[in-house]
Amino acid sequence: MKPWEIIRIIIFSIIGAAVMFLGQRLIYENQIIPIQKVPLNTWLGTDYTTASLIMFAVCIVVTLIWCILAATSRFNDGGSTGRWMLMWWLLGLLPMASIGFTVFFINRSDEAQLSLMGFFVLDTLLLYWLPTATSSPEAVKYIPPGAFLLRHQLMGD
């Protein structure tokens, strides 16, 4: 992987962490999305923090797995494209499964279910899709959906 690709992954991870642990938390703290059936401070301290940490960790680990697999691959023909696309989507199922787990098993507030799902989908896009679409190694750089548009059209890669 090129150094700039690694730097982009780090930058997106920092932005994702700020969005999750500061921005989204502030939305709940300021009652923009009201949580009233459970004590807010308790919910933020246990449910939200635990769910966010799990989501963050899963997204980062899956992104790193993708990058390591792609960087060490011997992808050199178009025949492997389908397998790599399948691999990207299968890895992407892990954050989606984590959303279900964190929202329905860790979260105790039914008021927060829809907003948490929305936030965690956004976080998955920011922490898994965007880094892989903009920073995948050369051989598989156009495998993630939208990567060609992002890299070729917008970034001039």
DSSP file with accessible surface (Angstrom, degrees, kcal/mol):
  #  RESIDUE AA STRUCTURE BP1 BP2  ACC     N-H-->O    O-->H-N    N-H-->O    O-->H-N    TCO  KAPPA ALPHA  PHI   PSI    X-CA   Y-CA   Z-CA
    1    1 A M              0   0   82      0, 0.0   135,-0.1     0, 0.0   134,-0.0   0.000 360.0 360.0 360.0 146.7    0.0    0.0    0.0
    2    2 A K    >>  -     0   0   99      1,-0.1     4,-1.7   133,-0.1     3,-0.6  -0.471 360.0-118.1 -77.5 150.0    1.1    3.5   -0.7
    3    3 A P  H 3> S+     0   0   97      0, 0.0     4,-2.5     0, 0.0     5,-0.2   0.876 114.2  55.7 -57.0 -38.0    1.8    5.8    2.3
    4    4 A W  H 3> S+     0   0  148      1,-0.2     4,-2.3     2,-0.2     5,-0.1   0.855 104.4  54.0 -66.4 -32.2   -1.0    8.2    1.2
    5    5 A E  H <> S+     0   0    4     -3,-0.6     4,-1.9     2,-0.2    -1,-0.2   0.916 109.6  47.2 -65.9 -40.6   -3.5    5.3    1.3
    6    6 A I  H  X S+     0   0   82     -4,-1.7     4,-2.3     2,-0.2    -2,-0.2   0.921 110.9  52.0 -66.1 -41.4   -2.5    4.5    4.8
    7    7 A I  H  X S+     0   0   75     -4,-2.5     4,-2.8     1,-0.2    -2,-0.2   0.908 107.6  52.5 -62.7 -40.5   -2.8    8.1    5.8
    8    8 A R  H  X S+     0   0   25     -4,-2.3     4,-2.9     2,-0.2     5,-0.2   0.912 108.1  50.8 -62.2 -41.6   -6.3    8.4    4.4
    9    9 A I  H  X S+     0   0   16     -4,-1.9     4,-2.1     2,-0.2    -1,-0.2   0.931 111.9  47.4 -62.1 -42.8   -7.4    5.3    6.4
   10   10 A I  H  X S+     0   0   91     -4,-2.3     4,-2.4     2,-0.2    -2,-0.2   0.931 112.4  49.6 -63.8 -43.9   -6.0    6.9    9.6
   11   11 A I  H  X S+     0   0   74     -4,-2.8     4,-2.7     1,-0.2     5,-0.2   0.936 111.8  47.5 -62.6 -46.6   -7.7   10.2    8.8
   12   12 A F  H  X S+     0   0   37     -4,-2.9     4,-2.8     1,-0.2    -1,-0.2   0.869 111.0  53.0 -63.6 -34.1  -11.1    8.6    8.1
   13   13 A S  H  X S+     0   0   21     -4,-2.1     4,-2.5    -5,-0.2    -1,-0.2   0.910 110.4  46.5 -66.9 -40.6  -10.7    6.6   11.3
   14   14 A I  H  X S+     0   0  109     -4,-2.4     4,-2.5     2,-0.2    -2,-0.2   0.929 114.2  47.5 -67.2 -43.7  -10.1    9.7   13.3
   15   15 A I  H  X S+     0   0   76     -4,-2.7     4,-2.7     1,-0.2    -2,-0.2   0.930 112.6  50.0 -62.2 -44.0  -13.0   11.5   11.7
   16   16 A G  H  X S+     0   0    0     -4,-2.8     4,-2.6     1,-0.2     5,-0.2   0.904 110.1  49.8 -60.8 -42.4  -15.2    8.4   12.3
   17   17 A A  H  X S+     0   0   25     -4,-2.5     4,-3.1     2,-0.2     5,-0.4   0.920 111.3  49.4 -63.4 -41.6  -14.2    8.3   16.0
   18   18 A A  H  X>S+     0   0   44     -4,-2.5     5,-2.2     1,-0.2     4,-1.7   0.921 112.3  47.9 -63.7 -42.0  -15.0   12.0   16.4
   19   19 A V  I  <>S+     0   0   45     -4,-2.7     5,-3.1     3,-0.2     6,-0.3   0.941 119.3  39.2 -63.5 -45.8  -18.4   11.6   14.7
   20   20 A M  I  <>S+     0   0    0     -4,-2.6     5,-0.5    -5,-0.2    -2,-0.2   0.944 125.0  32.6 -69.9 -51.9  -19.2    8.6   16.9
   21   21 A F  I  <5S+     0   0   60     -4,-3.1    -3,-0.2    -5,-0.2    -1,-0.2   0.637 135.5  19.0 -90.2 -14.3  -17.8    9.5   20.2
   22   22 A L  I  X5S+     0   0  112     -4,-1.7     4,-2.4    -5,-0.4    -3,-0.2   0.718 125.9  39.5-114.5 -60.5  -18.3   13.3   20.1
   23   23 A G  I  ><S+     0   0   33     -5,-2.2     4,-1.6     2,-0.2    -3,-0.2   0.951 121.4  38.6 -62.1 -54.7  -20.9   14.3   17.5
   24   24 A Q  I  ><S+     0   0    4     -5,-3.1     4,-1.6     1,-0.2    -1,-0.2   0.897 115.8  53.8 -67.3 -36.8  -23.5   11.5   17.9
   25   25 A R  H  ><S+     0   0   66     -5,-0.5     4,-3.0    -6,-0.3    -1,-0.2   0.913 106.6  52.8 -63.0 -41.4  -23.1   11.5   21.7
   26   26 A L  H  X S+     0   0   83     -4,-2.4     4,-2.6     1,-0.2     6,-0.3   0.860 102.9  58.5 -62.4 -35.1  -23.8   15.2   21.8
   27   27 A I  H  <>S+     0   0   48     -4,-1.6     5,-2.1     1,-0.2     6,-1.1   0.921 112.6  39.4 -60.7 -41.5  -26.9   14.7   19.8
   28   28 A Y  H ><5S+     0   0    0     -4,-1.6     3,-1.6     3,-0.2     7,-0.2   0.910 114.2  53.3 -74.2 -42.1  -28.2   12.4   22.5
   29   29 A E  H 3<5S+     0   0   76     -4,-3.0    -2,-0.2     1,-0.3    -1,-0.2   0.884 110.4  47.3 -60.3 -39.4  -26.8   14.5   25.4
   30   30 A N  T 3<5S-     0   0  108     -4,-2.6    -1,-0.3    -5,-0.2    -2,-0.2   0.309 112.6-121.6 -85.5   7.7  -28.6   17.6   24.1
   31   31 A Q  T < 5 +     0   0   72     -3,-1.6    -3,-0.2     2,-0.2    -2,-0.1   0.757  69.0 138.8  58.6  28.2  -31.8   15.6   23.7
   32   32 A I  S   <S+     0   0  117     -5,-2.1    -4,-0.2     1,-0.3    -1,-0.1   0.893  87.5  31.4 -64.2 -40.0  -32.0   16.4   20.0
   33   33 A I  S    S-     0   0   43     -6,-1.1    -1,-0.3     2,-0.0    -2,-0.2  -0.962 108.3-134.3-110.5 105.5  -33.0   12.8   19.8
   34   34 A P        -     0   0   60      0, 0.0     2,-0.5     0, 0.0    -5,-0.1  -0.400  22.9-171.8 -72.7 135.9  -34.8   12.3   23.1
   35   35 A I        +     0   0    4     -7,-0.2     5,-0.2    -2,-0.1     8,-0.1  -0.978  25.8 146.5-119.8 110.1  -34.2    9.3   25.4
   36   36 A Q        +     0   0  144     -2,-0.5    -1,-0.1     3,-0.1     4,-0.1   0.635  53.9  67.8-122.7 -20.1  -36.7    9.4   28.2
   37   37 A K  S    S+     0   0  145      2,-0.1    -2,-0.0     3,-0.0    -1,-0.0   0.679 107.3  37.2 -81.7 -16.9  -37.6    5.9   29.2
   38   38 A V  S    S-     0   0   34     71,-0.0     2,-0.2     0, 0.0    -3,-0.0  -0.947 105.9 -86.3-127.3 152.8  -34.2    5.1   30.6
   39   39 A P     >  -     0   0   91      0, 0.0     4,-2.7     0, 0.0     5,-0.2  -0.412  38.4-141.9 -60.1 125.4  -31.9    7.5   32.5
   40   40 A L  H  > S+     0   0   32      1,-0.2     4,-3.2    -5,-0.2     5,-0.3   0.904  95.8  48.9 -59.6 -47.9  -29.9    9.3   29.9
   41   41 A N  H  > S+     0   0  131      1,-0.2     4,-2.4     2,-0.2    -1,-0.2   0.893 113.8  47.0 -63.2 -38.7  -26.5    9.4   31.6
   42   42 A T  H  >>S+     0   0   73      2,-0.2     4,-2.2     1,-0.2     5,-0.5   0.932 113.6  48.3 -65.9 -45.0  -26.7    5.7   32.4
   43   43 A W  I  <>S+     0   0    2     -4,-2.7     5,-2.7     1,-0.2     6,-0.4   0.929 114.4  45.7 -62.6 -44.4  -27.7    4.9   28.9
   44   44 A L  I  <>S+     0   0    0     -4,-3.2     5,-1.3     1,-0.2    -1,-0.2   0.907 114.7  48.6 -64.5 -40.7  -24.9    7.1   27.4
   45   45 A G  I  <5S+     0   0   43     -4,-2.4    -1,-0.2    -5,-0.3    -2,-0.2   0.813 130.3  13.1 -71.8 -31.4  -22.3    5.7   29.8
   46   46 A T  I  X5S+     0   0   61     -4,-2.2     4,-2.3    -5,-0.2     5,-0.3   0.810 130.7  33.5-110.0 -65.8  -23.1    2.0   29.3
   47   47 A D  I  ><S+     0   0    9     -5,-0.5     4,-2.6    -4,-0.2     5,-0.2   0.953 123.8  38.3 -63.2 -56.4  -25.3    1.2   26.3
   48   48 A Y  I  ><S+     0   0    1     -5,-2.7     4,-2.8     2,-0.2     5,-0.2   0.938 118.9  47.4 -65.2 -45.5  -24.2    3.9   23.9
   49   49 A T  H  ><S+     0   0   39     -5,-1.3     4,-2.5    -6,-0.4     5,-0.2   0.937 115.2  45.5 -63.1 -45.1  -20.5    3.8   24.8
   50   50 A T  H  X S+     0   0   63     -4,-2.3     4,-2.3     2,-0.2    -1,-0.2   0.940 114.9  47.4 -63.1 -47.0  -20.3    0.0   24.6
   51   51 A A  H  X S+     0   0    1     -4,-2.6     4,-2.6    -5,-0.3    -2,-0.2   0.916 113.3  48.7 -62.0 -41.8  -22.3   -0.2   21.3
   52   52 A S  H  X S+     0   0    0     -4,-2.8     4,-3.0    -5,-0.2     5,-0.2   0.901 110.0  50.9 -66.4 -41.7  -20.1    2.5   19.8
   53   53 A L  H  X S+     0   0   95     -4,-2.5     4,-2.6    -5,-0.2    -1,-0.2   0.912 111.7  47.9 -62.0 -42.4  -16.9    0.9   20.9
   54   54 A I  H  X S+     0   0   50     -4,-2.3     4,-2.8    -5,-0.2     5,-0.2   0.949 114.0  46.4 -62.8 -47.6  -18.0   -2.4   19.4
   55   55 A M  H  X S+     0   0    0     -4,-2.6     4,-2.5     2,-0.2     5,-0.2   0.926 113.8  48.3 -61.4 -45.1  -19.1   -0.8   16.1
   56   56 A F  H  X S+     0   0   49     -4,-3.0     4,-2.5     1,-0.2     5,-0.2   0.948 113.7  46.7 -60.5 -48.5  -15.8    1.2   15.9
   57   57 A A  H  X S+     0   0   49     -4,-2.6     4,-2.8    -5,-0.2     5,-0.2   0.922 112.8  48.8 -62.1 -45.3  -13.7   -1.8   16.6
   58   58 A V  H  X S+     0   0   34     -4,-2.8     4,-2.7    -5,-0.2     5,-0.3   0.940 112.8  47.6 -62.2 -45.8  -15.5   -4.0   14.1
   59   59 A C  H  X S+     0   0    0     -4,-2.5     4,-2.3    -5,-0.2    -1,-0.2   0.922 114.6  45.8 -62.6 -43.1  -15.3   -1.4   11.3
   60   60 A I  H  X S+     0   0   34     -4,-2.5     4,-2.7    -5,-0.2     5,-0.2   0.935 114.2  47.8 -66.5 -45.1  -11.6   -0.8   11.9
   61   61 A V  H  X S+     0   0   78     -4,-2.8     4,-2.8    -5,-0.2    -2,-0.2   0.934 113.0  48.0 -62.7 -43.8  -10.8   -4.5   12.1
   62   62 A V  H  X S+     0   0    3     -4,-2.7     4,-2.6    -5,-0.2    -1,-0.2   0.912 111.7  50.4 -65.2 -40.6  -12.7   -5.3    8.9
   63   63 A T  H  X S+     0   0    3     -4,-2.3     4,-2.4    -5,-0.3    -1,-0.2   0.930 112.5  47.0 -61.9 -44.6  -11.1   -2.4    7.1
   64   64 A L  H  X S+     0   0   82     -4,-2.7     4,-2.9     2,-0.2     5,-0.2   0.897 110.1  52.5 -65.3 -39.8   -7.7   -3.6    8.1
   65   65 A I  H  X S+     0   0   67     -4,-2.8     4,-2.9     2,-0.2     5,-0.3   0.940 110.4  48.8 -60.0 -46.6   -8.5   -7.2    7.1
   66   66 A W  H  X S+     0   0    0     -4,-2.6     4,-2.7     1,-0.2     5,-0.2   0.942 113.7  45.8 -57.7 -47.5   -9.5   -6.0    3.7
   67   67 A C  H  X S+     0   0    5     -4,-2.4     4,-2.6     2,-0.2    -2,-0.2   0.897 114.2  47.4 -66.8 -39.9   -6.4   -3.9    3.2
   68   68 A I  H  X S+     0   0  107     -4,-2.9     4,-1.9     2,-0.2    -1,-0.2   0.938 114.3  46.6 -67.2 -45.7   -4.1   -6.6    4.5
   69   69 A L  H  < S+     0   0   65     -4,-2.9     4,-0.5    -5,-0.2    -2,-0.2   0.927 116.3  45.6 -60.4 -43.2   -5.7   -9.3    2.3
   70   70 A A  H >< S+     0   0    3     -4,-2.7     3,-0.7    -5,-0.3     5,-0.2   0.893 112.1  50.4 -69.2 -38.4   -5.6   -6.9   -0.7
   71   71 A A  H 3< S+     0   0   50     -4,-2.6    -1,-0.2     1,-0.2    -2,-0.2   0.815 116.1  41.7 -70.4 -28.7   -2.1   -5.8   -0.2
   72   72 A T  T 3< S+     0   0  101     -4,-1.9    -1,-0.2    -5,-0.2    -2,-0.2   0.390  94.3 110.7 -99.3   4.6   -0.8   -9.4    0.1
   73   73 A S    <   -     0   0   34     -3,-0.7    66,-0.1    -4,-0.5    -3,-0.1  -0.288  65.5-139.3 -78.2 164.3   -2.9  -10.8   -2.7
   74   74 A R        +     0   0  223     -2,-0.0     2,-0.6    65,-0.0    -1,-0.1  -0.274  42.5 159.5-111.2  41.3   -1.6  -12.0   -6.1
   75   75 A F        +     0   0   39     -5,-0.2     3,-0.1     1,-0.2    -2,-0.0  -0.533  10.4 138.9 -67.9 109.8   -4.6  -10.4   -7.9
   76   76 A N        +     0   0  139     -2,-0.6     2,-0.3     1,-0.1    -1,-0.2   0.321  50.5  55.5-140.7   9.1   -3.3  -10.2  -11.4
   77   77 A D  S >  S-     0   0   81      1,-0.1     3,-1.3    -3,-0.1     4,-0.2  -0.981  76.1-119.7-142.7 157.1   -6.2  -11.1  -13.7
   78   78 A G  G >  S+     0   0   60     -2,-0.3     3,-1.4     1,-0.2     4,-0.4   0.691 102.9  77.0 -67.3 -17.6   -9.8  -10.0  -14.3
   79   79 A G  G 3  S+     0   0   58      1,-0.3     4,-0.4     2,-0.1     3,-0.3   0.738  90.1  55.7 -66.3 -21.3  -11.1  -13.5  -13.4
   80   80 A S  G <> S+     0   0   13     -3,-1.3     4,-2.2     1,-0.2    -1,-0.3   0.532  80.2  92.5 -88.2  -5.2  -10.5  -12.8   -9.7
   81   81 A T  H <> S+     0   0   50     -3,-1.4     4,-2.6     1,-0.2     5,-0.2   0.909  83.8  51.4 -57.5 -45.3  -12.7   -9.7   -9.7
   82   82 A G  H  > S+     0   0   48     -4,-0.4     4,-2.4    -3,-0.3    -1,-0.2   0.901 109.8  49.5 -60.0 -41.6  -15.8  -11.6   -8.7
   83   83 A R  H  > S+     0   0  161     -4,-0.4     4,-2.4     2,-0.2    -1,-0.2   0.900 111.9  48.4 -65.0 -40.4  -14.1  -13.3   -5.8
   84   84 A W  H  X S+     0   0   34     -4,-2.2     4,-2.5     2,-0.2    -2,-0.2   0.881 110.5  50.8 -69.1 -36.7  -12.7  -10.0   -4.5
   85   85 A M  H  X S+     0   0   84     -4,-2.6     4,-2.4    -5,-0.2     5,-0.2   0.932 111.2  48.7 -63.7 -43.3  -16.1   -8.3   -4.8
   86   86 A L  H  X S+     0   0  103     -4,-2.4     4,-2.8    -5,-0.2    -2,-0.2   0.918 110.4  51.5 -61.0 -42.6  -17.6  -11.2   -2.9
   87   87 A M  H  X S+     0   0   73     -4,-2.4     4,-2.6     2,-0.2     5,-0.2   0.924 109.3  50.3 -61.3 -43.8  -14.9  -10.9   -0.2
   88   88 A W  H  X S+     0   0   13     -4,-2.5     4,-2.0     1,-0.2    -1,-0.2   0.934 113.7  44.6 -61.2 -45.9  -15.6   -7.1    0.1
   89   89 A W  H  X S+     0   0  145     -4,-2.4     4,-1.0     2,-0.2    -2,-0.2   0.891 112.1  51.8 -67.6 -39.5  -19.3   -7.7    0.6
   90   90 A L  H >X S+     0   0   91     -4,-2.8     3,-0.7     1,-0.2     4,-0.6   0.924 110.7  48.0 -64.1 -41.9  -18.8  -10.6    3.0
   91   91 A L  H >< S+     0   0   17     -4,-2.6     3,-1.1     1,-0.2    -1,-0.2   0.888 107.4  57.8 -62.7 -36.4  -16.5   -8.5    5.1
   92   92 A G  H 3X S+     0   0   10     -4,-2.0     4,-1.3     1,-0.3    -1,-0.2   0.716  93.4  67.7 -67.4 -19.2  -19.1   -5.7    5.0
   93   93 A L  H <X S+     0   0  103     -4,-1.0     4,-2.9    -3,-0.7    -1,-0.3   0.801  88.5  67.0 -69.4 -26.9  -21.6   -8.0    6.5
   94   94 A L  H <X S+     0   0   88     -3,-1.1     4,-2.3    -4,-0.6    -1,-0.2   0.944 102.1  43.6 -63.0 -48.0  -19.7   -8.0    9.8
   95   95 A P  H  > S+     0   0    0      0, 0.0     4,-1.9     0, 0.0    -1,-0.2   0.901 114.1  52.6 -63.1 -35.4  -20.4   -4.3   10.5
   96   96 A M  H  X S+     0   0   82     -4,-1.3     4,-1.8     2,-0.2    -2,-0.2   0.923 110.0  47.3 -65.2 -41.7  -24.0   -4.8    9.5
   97   97 A A  H  X S+     0   0   64     -4,-2.9     4,-2.5     1,-0.2    -1,-0.2   0.889 109.3  55.4 -65.1 -35.4  -24.3   -7.8   11.9
   98   98 A S  H  X S+     0   0   17     -4,-2.3     4,-3.1    -5,-0.2     5,-0.3   0.847 102.2  56.6 -65.4 -34.5  -22.7   -5.7   14.6
   99   99 A I  H  X S+     0   0   11     -4,-1.9     4,-2.7     2,-0.2     5,-0.3   0.956 109.3  45.7 -60.6 -49.2  -25.4   -3.0   14.0
  100  100 A G  H  X S+     0   0   25     -4,-1.8     4,-2.2     1,-0.2     5,-0.4   0.928 115.0  47.4 -59.2 -44.7  -28.1   -5.6   14.7
  101  101 A F  H  X>S+     0   0  101     -4,-2.5     4,-2.2     1,-0.2     5,-1.0   0.944 116.1  42.3 -62.8 -49.4  -26.2   -6.9   17.8
  102  102 A T  I  X>S+     0   0    0     -4,-3.1     5,-2.0     3,-0.2     4,-0.6   0.897 118.1  44.9 -69.2 -37.9  -25.5   -3.5   19.3
  103  103 A V  I  <5S+     0   0    0     -4,-2.7    -1,-0.2    -5,-0.3    -2,-0.2   0.900 125.2  29.4 -74.0 -38.9  -28.9   -2.0   18.6
  104  104 A F  I  <5S+     0   0  105     -4,-2.2    -2,-0.2    -5,-0.3    -3,-0.2   0.691 131.3  29.0 -99.5 -18.5  -31.0   -5.0   19.8
  105  105 A F  I  <5S+     0   0  159     -4,-2.2    -3,-0.2    -5,-0.4    -2,-0.1   0.726 128.2  31.3-112.8 -29.9  -28.9   -6.7   22.4
  106  106 A I  I  <<S+     0   0   29     -5,-1.0     2,-0.2    -4,-0.6    -3,-0.2   0.857 103.2  78.1 -95.1 -42.4  -26.8   -3.9   24.0
  107  107 A N      < -     0   0   11     -5,-2.0   -64,-0.0    -6,-0.2     6,-0.0  -0.492  53.7-173.8 -70.5 129.5  -29.1   -1.0   23.7
  108  108 A R        +     0   0  151     -2,-0.2     2,-0.7   -65,-0.1    -1,-0.1   0.388  60.0  88.1-103.9   2.9  -31.9   -1.0   26.3
  109  109 A S    >   -     0   0    1      1,-0.2     3,-0.9    -6,-0.1     4,-0.4  -0.887  52.9-168.6-107.9 112.8  -33.8    2.0   24.9
  110  110 A D  G >  S+     0   0   91     -2,-0.7     3,-0.7     1,-0.2     4,-0.4   0.768  89.4  65.4 -68.4 -20.0  -36.4    1.3   22.3
  111  111 A E  G 3  S+     0   0   57      1,-0.2     4,-0.4     2,-0.1    -1,-0.2   0.798 103.1  46.5 -67.7 -27.9  -36.5    5.0   21.6
  112  112 A A  G <> S+     0   0    0     -3,-0.9     4,-3.0     1,-0.2     5,-0.3   0.503  85.1  93.7 -93.8  -5.2  -33.0    5.0   20.4
  113  113 A Q  H <> S+     0   0   63     -3,-0.7     4,-2.4    -4,-0.4     5,-0.2   0.932  88.9  41.1 -57.9 -51.8  -33.2    1.9   18.1
  114  114 A L  H  > S+     0   0  141     -4,-0.4     4,-2.4     1,-0.2    -1,-0.2   0.934 118.0  46.3 -65.1 -44.3  -34.0    3.7   14.9
  115  115 A S  H  > S+     0   0   23     -4,-0.4     4,-3.0     1,-0.2     5,-0.2   0.907 112.4  50.9 -67.1 -39.7  -31.5    6.6   15.5
  116  116 A L  H  X S+     0   0    1     -4,-3.0     4,-3.1     2,-0.2     5,-0.2   0.918 109.5  50.8 -62.6 -42.2  -28.7    4.2   16.5
  117  117 A M  H  X S+     0   0   58     -4,-2.4     4,-2.2    -5,-0.3     5,-0.2   0.940 112.8  46.2 -59.6 -47.0  -29.3    2.1   13.4
  118  118 A G  H  X S+     0   0   42     -4,-2.4     4,-2.2     2,-0.2    -2,-0.2   0.934 114.7  46.5 -61.2 -46.0  -29.0    5.2   11.2
  119  119 A F  H  X S+     0   0   32     -4,-3.0     4,-2.7     1,-0.2    -2,-0.2   0.917 113.1  49.0 -62.8 -42.9  -26.0    6.5   13.0
  120  120 A F  H  X S+     0   0    0     -4,-3.1     4,-2.3     2,-0.2    -1,-0.2   0.837 109.0  52.1 -71.4 -30.9  -24.2    3.1   12.9
  121  121 A V  H  X S+     0   0   63     -4,-2.2     4,-2.4    -5,-0.2    -1,-0.2   0.937 111.5  48.0 -65.1 -44.8  -25.0    2.7    9.2
  122  122 A L  H  X S+     0   0   87     -4,-2.2     4,-2.3     1,-0.2    -2,-0.2   0.927 111.5  50.3 -58.8 -43.3  -23.4    6.2    8.7
  123  123 A D  H  X S+     0   0    0     -4,-2.7     4,-2.9     1,-0.2     5,-0.3   0.891 108.5  52.2 -63.3 -38.9  -20.4    5.1   10.8
  124  124 A T  H  X>S+     0   0    6     -4,-2.3     4,-2.5     2,-0.2     5,-1.6   0.910 109.7  49.0 -64.7 -41.0  -20.0    2.0    8.7
  125  125 A L  I  <>S+     0   0   86     -4,-2.4     5,-3.0     3,-0.2    -2,-0.2   0.913 116.6  43.0 -62.2 -41.2  -20.0    4.0    5.6
  126  126 A L  I  <5S+     0   0   31     -4,-2.3    -2,-0.2    -5,-0.2    -1,-0.2   0.848 124.0  34.0 -74.7 -33.5  -17.4    6.3    7.1
  127  127 A L  I  <5S+     0   0    0     -4,-2.9    -2,-0.2    -5,-0.2    -3,-0.2   0.650 133.8  16.9-101.7 -18.4  -15.2    3.7    8.7
  128  128 A Y  I  X5S+     0   0    4     -4,-2.5     4,-1.9    -5,-0.3     5,-0.2   0.711 126.1  39.1-116.8 -57.9  -15.4    0.8    6.2
  129  129 A W  I  ><S+     0   0   67     -5,-1.6     4,-3.0     2,-0.2     5,-0.3   0.958 116.4  46.9 -65.3 -52.5  -16.8    1.8    2.8
  130  130 A L  H  ><S+     0   0   32     -5,-3.0     4,-2.1     1,-0.2     5,-0.2   0.932 114.4  45.8 -61.0 -46.2  -15.0    5.2    2.5
  131  131 A P  H  > S+     0   0    0      0, 0.0     4,-1.9     0, 0.0    -1,-0.2   0.921 117.4  44.1 -63.6 -38.9  -11.5    4.0    3.5
  132  132 A T  H  X S+     0   0    0     -4,-1.9     4,-1.0     1,-0.2    -2,-0.2   0.879 114.1  50.3 -73.0 -33.9  -11.7    0.9    1.3
  133  133 A A  H  < S+     0   0    0     -4,-3.0    18,-0.2    -5,-0.2    -1,-0.2   0.836 123.0  30.6 -71.7 -30.4  -13.2    2.9   -1.6
  134  134 A T  H  < S+     0   0    5     -4,-2.1    -2,-0.2    -5,-0.3    -1,-0.2   0.635 130.1  31.8-101.3 -15.5  -10.5    5.5   -1.5
  135  135 A S  H  < S+     0   0    0     -4,-1.9    -3,-0.2    -5,-0.2    -2,-0.2   0.223  73.0 132.6-134.1  14.1   -7.5    3.6   -0.2
  136  136 A S     <  -     0   0    0     -4,-1.0     5,-0.1     5,-0.3   -69,-0.1  -0.414  68.0 -90.5 -65.3 148.2   -7.6    0.0   -1.3
  137  137 A P    >   -     0   0    9      0, 0.0     3,-1.4     0, 0.0     4,-0.4  -0.129  45.1 -96.1 -58.1 159.0   -4.3   -1.3   -2.7
  138  138 A E  G >  S+     0   0  101      1,-0.3     3,-1.0     2,-0.2     4,-0.2   0.808 118.7  56.2 -47.8 -45.6   -3.6   -0.9   -6.4
  139  139 A A  G 3  S+     0   0   45      1,-0.3    -1,-0.3   -69,-0.2     3,-0.1   0.816 123.9  23.1 -64.9 -29.0   -4.7   -4.3   -7.6
  140  140 A V  G X  S+     0   0    1     -3,-1.4     3,-1.9     1,-0.1    -1,-0.3   0.107  82.7 123.1-122.7  22.8   -8.2   -4.0   -6.0
  141  141 A K  T <  S+     0   0   21     -3,-1.0    -5,-0.3    -4,-0.4    10,-0.1   0.728  78.9  44.1 -65.8 -20.4   -8.6   -0.3   -5.9
  142  142 A Y  T 3  S+     0   0   90     -4,-0.2     6,-0.3    -3,-0.1    -1,-0.3   0.315  88.5  91.9-104.7  10.2  -11.8   -0.3   -7.9
  143  143 A I    <   +     0   0   16     -3,-1.9    -2,-0.1   -11,-0.1    -1,-0.1   0.946  65.9  80.0 -71.3 -48.5  -13.5   -3.3   -6.2
  144  144 A P  S >  S-     0   0    2      0, 0.0     3,-2.2     0, 0.0     4,-0.4  -0.324 100.3 -93.7 -61.1 142.3  -15.5   -1.4   -3.5
  145  145 A P  T 3  S+     0   0   49      0, 0.0    -2,-0.1     0, 0.0   -12,-0.1  -0.305 110.6  13.1 -57.4 133.9  -18.7    0.1   -4.9
  146  146 A G  T 3> S+     0   0   40     -4,-0.1     4,-2.5    -3,-0.1     5,-0.2   0.405  90.1 120.1  81.8  -2.0  -18.2    3.6   -6.0
  147  147 A A  H <> S+     0   0    1     -3,-2.2     4,-3.3     1,-0.2     5,-0.5   0.891  71.2  53.6 -64.6 -38.5  -14.4    3.4   -5.8
  148  148 A F  H  >>S+     0   0  103     -4,-0.4     4,-2.6    -6,-0.3     5,-1.1   0.950 111.2  45.7 -62.0 -46.2  -14.0    4.2   -9.5
  149  149 A L  I  >>S+     0   0  104      3,-0.2     5,-1.8     1,-0.2     4,-0.7   0.944 118.0  43.0 -61.5 -47.9  -16.0    7.4   -9.2
  150  150 A L  I  <>S+     0   0   30     -4,-2.5     5,-1.8     3,-0.2    -2,-0.2   0.943 124.3  33.5 -63.2 -49.6  -14.3    8.5   -6.0
  151  151 A R  I  <5S+     0   0    0     -4,-3.3     6,-3.7   -18,-0.2    -3,-0.2   0.912 128.6  31.3 -78.2 -44.4  -10.8    7.6   -7.1
  152  152 A H  I  <5S+     0   0   86     -4,-2.6     4,-0.3    -5,-0.5    -3,-0.2   0.933 129.5  30.0 -82.3 -49.5  -10.8    8.3  -10.8
  153  153 A Q  I  <<S+     0   0  116     -5,-1.1    -3,-0.2    -4,-0.7    -4,-0.1   0.927 132.0  25.9 -80.0 -48.1  -13.3   11.1  -11.1
  154  154 A L  I   <S+     0   0  126     -5,-1.8    -3,-0.2    -4,-0.2    -4,-0.1   0.862 131.6  31.9 -89.1 -38.3  -13.0   13.0   -7.8
  155  155 A M  S   <S-     0   0   71     -5,-1.8    -3,-0.2    -6,-0.3    -4,-0.1   0.562  93.8-131.4 -97.8 -10.0   -9.5   12.3   -6.6
  156  156 A G              0   0   64     -4,-0.3    -4,-0.2     1,-0.2    -3,-0.1   0.795 360.0 360.0  65.3  28.5   -7.8   12.0  -10.0
  157  157 A D              0   0   61     -6,-3.7    -1,-0.2    -7,-0.2    -2,-0.1  -0.462 360.0 360.0 -76.5 360.0   -6.2    8.7   -9.0
